[in-house]
């Protein structure tokens, strides 16, 4: 039976489950941006991803925990699963591929996970994942197409409802759709939730156009958003959501703006919502921009900051 | 008559005066740094300087406000005075010099101040300041050697006392000594306050050694700390303070660390206290590192991030 989409109650349950093991991230006000910034880059593991991973890990049975978990990711989800597994005393195996960032491999191992690097590329990594899952009986922690992962991400929405009750628009960067689905589930009936994708990474747009998860080949500088498809649950939850596309140049501009004016060291993915807001493509009064993560290599950041 | 050093009561009065016109900046916890970070880079105008400037401006008489204020600075103090003067409805004239950063000139003008660029270098700018002050009758807003400016900066200490009551060490970057003096005045009897200077910018060390403000020629990459001397009041307040020196390489390392691990886009001066903590030169348990400011040109940040 396919999983059902999570409800607002599920999001509230996720908040209770997470408790104080993660941060209630600060909401900063930027006068120059004329918006408030939900700073998920300060979340444990450097992105919102730890919310969903910890909610998922916390709900495993003792037997599932004993068998451990498995995930595929060369980015923020890898660190989040490693962190959450350690917090729940479960073993984590993360499938990456050759050429994955040394820094992210090291960070994932730093949280105590085993990293599998047998695959040569993302496609063969997915085959490797299926094989390892079969062999080990580990529970898969999907990065976005899982009701517990979505409900965990939705706790961002509950915090916004309390910290910015007057917000009339919440702008969210979208990769596979987990974060925006969670926020939509939590507060979408009361507040406009706006999904932002790079023009070169359109999993949600393509999925909604075709009415089902649709493979894309994303190439955005916002690597954290480069999901190969949007999840079935996100497509269901977001079927009527307001959507905006941004260019990579707009993302780079927003990255520099957040650095220079808001003093935030975010990753390119984390700047996508700010890019949409700065581009003038969204008409709103009391706006919250979600800065979803901050895991970027210093060399990458240096290159973006160097080009004016 | 020379001004007397401010008291804790003066700091509490400064907090009431400032009210909610400035931010209570967040205190973030960094597990990798094993310290809490007092994030003054998120303060209005991008540094703690607005606290002292606003306290000073708020206490001017109607006549003094009508005549306006004058300041000398090519950095954070310039923006702080411009901001505070606008908040109090006073005219601000800021003396800089040719070669000052275009970005900082623009930011200062952006807050509504007039910038005077007649001087060719810092030394002649000080002469220009004296001449203009004489001609115009404007009130000087000193960047650090003023009891109201020090008391304003001390409000950082009051916030730390409430938000980190268990802290046993507060580490503070030092230029002319205003911030560290304010924090020492606010909480120095209860908490260790540790003053950090670059080895190449030692106004406080030199002043304490000679028992009076002593000219130095600072050359640190932490330009925000490059004061040409420490104030008389800071030397009096800090005469027994614990002091640590850091190298420019340690500052650059801390700058990258705060970027990559704490996701903070601080300026080099703002990383000096973190540099002292990371270097292992301070033995403490529950440590607060003050990140004093975040005004850095993207090009400068890019260069520091590029060099591993």
Interface residues (C-beta under 8 A of the other chain):
Chain A: X23 X26 X28 X29 X31 X41 X42 X44 X46 X256 X258 X259 X260 X262 X263 X264 X265 X266 X294 X296 X297 X298 X299 X301 X302 X303 X305 X306 X308
Chain B: X23 X26 X28 X29 X31 X41 X42 X44 X46 X256 X258 X259 X260 X262 X263 X264 X265 X266 X294 X296 X297 X298 X299 X301 X302 X303 X305 X306 X308
